[in-house]
Amino acid sequence: MRSPGAGSGSHPPAADCAGGHRTQERQGLLNSTQVAELLGISKRKVNELSASGRLPQVRFGRSVRFDPVDVWEFVERCKTRR
């Protein structure tokens, strides 16, 4: 028995944009304002980091979003070790 909407072509499978992985615990994506507030930096700095490739982004047309996992991995890379 097929689930409602399965194969109807109304929506692509969720795994299409997620690299083939669909997980229940996946958090929502953040916008640049949310990332700036989370990291305590300006929105402009978030955009600069994103444009330089240091902070990975997810693009949907003109909309830019950030995966929280990528944000925290960026923080880890920025930590200095003594």
C-alpha positions in Angstrom: 0.0 0.0 0.0 1.4 3.4 -1.0 1.4 6.4 1.3 -0.6 9.4 0.3 1.2 11.5 -2.3 3.8 8.8 -2.9 4.8 9.0 -6.5 2.4 11.8 -7.3 5.3 14.1 -8.2 4.1 16.8 -5.9 7.2 16.9 -3.7 10.7 15.4 -4.3 11.9 12.9 -1.7 13.4 14.5 1.3 16.7 12.8 0.7 17.3 14.6 -2.6 19.0 17.6 -1.1 20.3 15.9 2.0 23.0 13.8 0.3 20.8 10.7 0.5 20.4 10.9 4.3 17.1 11.5 6.0 17.4 11.7 9.8 14.7 12.4 12.4 17.1 14.5 14.6 18.1 16.9 11.9 17.8 20.5 13.0 16.3 23.3 11.0 18.5 25.5 8.9 19.4 29.0 10.2 19.4 32.3 8.4 22.3 34.8 8.7 20.7 36.8 11.4 20.2 33.7 13.6 23.9 32.7 13.0 25.0 36.2 13.9 23.1 36.1 17.1 24.3 32.6 17.9 27.9 33.5 17.5 27.7 37.1 18.8 29.0 38.6 15.6 27.5 40.9 13.0 25.3 39.7 10.1 27.8 41.4 7.8 30.6 39.2 9.2 28.5 36.1 8.7 28.0 37.1 5.1 31.7 37.7 4.7 32.6 34.3 6.2 30.1 32.7 3.9 31.2 34.5 0.8 34.9 33.5 1.5 33.9 29.8 1.8 35.0 29.5 5.5 31.4 29.1 6.6 29.4 26.6 4.4 26.0 27.7 3.2 22.9 26.1 1.7 21.3 28.1 -1.2 17.7 27.9 -2.3 17.6 30.3 -5.2 18.5 33.7 -3.7 17.9 32.5 -0.1 21.0 31.5 1.9 20.7 29.3 5.0 23.2 27.6 7.3 23.3 24.1 8.7 23.8 24.3 12.5 26.3 21.4 12.3 28.4 23.4 9.8 28.2 26.5 12.1 29.5 24.5 15.1 32.2 22.8 13.0 33.3 26.3 12.0 33.5 27.3 15.6 35.7 24.3 16.4 38.0 25.1 13.5 38.4 28.7 14.9 39.4 27.5 18.4 43.1 28.2 19.2 45.2 25.7 20.9 48.1 26.6 23.2 
